[in-house]
Amino acid sequence: MRACSRLVTVAAVAVTALAAPVTASSGAPAATPPRCAEKDLTLRAEPSDDSDGVLKLSVRNDSARACLVDRVPTVTYAELDGAALPVPTVPHAGRTLAAHTTVYAAVRSLSDSEDAEDGARTVLAVHVVTVPDHDGRTFQALKLGAPAGVRVYEPVTTLWQSSAHRAETVLEEQTTGRGMFAA
């Protein structure tokens, strides 16, 4: 999983380089919350009830303080190089996750392109990282409703969204070109 560690390193540099947001009232930088501790996060993945080939991700901040996760989950596939690309295309950056709050993303592992049928690879695990320097969590294909494995070709993921429904809507709109419902 060398490609995964390279991606995580690149994402870590991106989150570290975040500038503090500016408050509207004073013009001074607002305090940036710390990165979330991995022990304070609950990360889940499950198949979508509404869309074939889509995984629903969620991460919950179980701590009593706001903290930062990456605004895009890093999703990699077993031994394959690369990660699911964010839709819309954005650089990695931080997203504040309030205490006891959950955010959601949707991941499509197999594109609708004509080349997908011949070019798809099958993997037995999907790995998700929410903060670049965390270990993340590996989900077995069997537990994701894919006993024969997850088929992968040009995978994409949404940014974290406020609801599971919104995440799936963003994924649908971004992959079909029918909207700009992104952040």
URHU-V791469 format. One record per residue. SS is DSSP state (a for helix, b for strand, c for the rest). OMEGA is omega in whole degrees, 0 to 359 (NA if undefined). D_CENTER is the distance of its C-alpha to the mean C-alpha in Angstrom with 1 decimal. Layout:
SS&OMEGA&D_CENTER  SS&OMEGA&D_CENTER
This chain:
c&179&17.6  a&180&18.9  a&179&16.4  a&181&13.5  a&175&15.5  a&179&16.3  a&180&12.7  a&178&12.2  a&178&15.5  a&180&14.9  a&179&11.8  a&177&14.2  a&181&16.9  a&180&14.9  a&179&14.2  a&183&17.8  c&181&19.2  c&173&18.1  c&178&21.3  c&179&22.2  c&180&22.2  b&179&25.8  c&182&27.3  c&187&29.3  c&187&32.4  c&184&33.2  c&179&31.4  c&178&30.6  b&175&27.2  c&178&25.5  c&177&24.6  c&180&21.0  c&178&19.7  c&172&19.1  b&178&15.8  c&172&15.0  c&183&16.8  a&180&15.1  a&181&18.0  a&183&17.2  b&171&13.8  b&182&13.6  b&180&10.5  b&173&11.1  b&178&10.4  b&178&13.2  b&177&14.5  c&174&14.9  c&188&18.5  c&187&18.8  c&176&17.3  c&176&18.2  c&180&15.7  b&174&12.6  b&174&10.5  b&177&9.7  b&171&7.2  b&173&8.7  b&181&9.4  b&174&12.9  b&182&14.9  c&182&18.1  c&180&20.1  c&181&22.7  c&174&21.4  c&178&18.7  b&183&16.4  b&165&13.6  b&174&9.9  b&183&8.1  c&178&7.4  b&175&4.4  c&174&2.0  b&184&5.0  b&179&6.0  b&189&9.8  b&176&12.8  c&185&15.9  c&181&18.2  c&176&17.0  c&174&16.4  c&182&13.5  c&175&9.8  c&180&8.2  b&179&9.1  b&171&7.8  b&359&10.2  c&180&12.1  c&180&12.5  c&174&12.2  c&175&12.5  c&178&10.4  c&181&12.0  b&172&12.1  b&179&11.6  b&179&14.3  b&182&13.8  c&178&17.3  c&176&19.1  c&181&18.6  c&178&16.0  b&172&13.0  b&191&10.0  b&174&8.2  b&176&5.8  b&183&7.5  b&173&7.5  b&185&11.0  c&183&12.2  b&181&15.7  c&178&16.8  c&184&20.0  c&179&21.9  c&181&25.3  c&185&24.4  a&183&21.7  a&181&24.4  a&186&26.1  a&184&23.3  c&174&20.8  b&179&20.4  b&179&20.0  b&182&18.2  c&179&18.6  b&176&15.4  b&182&11.6  b&182&10.2  b&177&7.0  b&181&7.3  c&177&6.7  c&189&9.8  c&182&11.0  c&176&14.3  c&176&13.4  c&182&14.0  c&184&11.0  b&177&11.9  b&179&13.1  b&180&13.6  b&182&16.8  a&180&17.1  a&179&20.1  a&180&18.3  a&177&15.8  c&181&18.9  c&184&19.4  c&178&22.5  c&180&23.3  c&178&19.9  b&178&16.7  b&187&17.8  b&172&15.8  b&181&16.8  c&182&14.9  c&178&11.4  b&177&9.1  b&175&5.9  b&167&6.4  b&175&6.0  c&182&6.4  b&183&9.8  c&179&13.0  c&178&13.5  a&179&12.4  a&179&15.1  a&179&13.9  a&180&10.4  a&177&12.5  a&178&15.0  a&180&12.9  a&180&11.7  a&182&15.4  a&182&16.8  a&181&14.8  a&178&15.6  a&181&19.1  c&182&20.0  c&176&21.2  c&179&20.0  c&184&18.2  c&194&16.5  c&192&13.5  c&NA&13.1
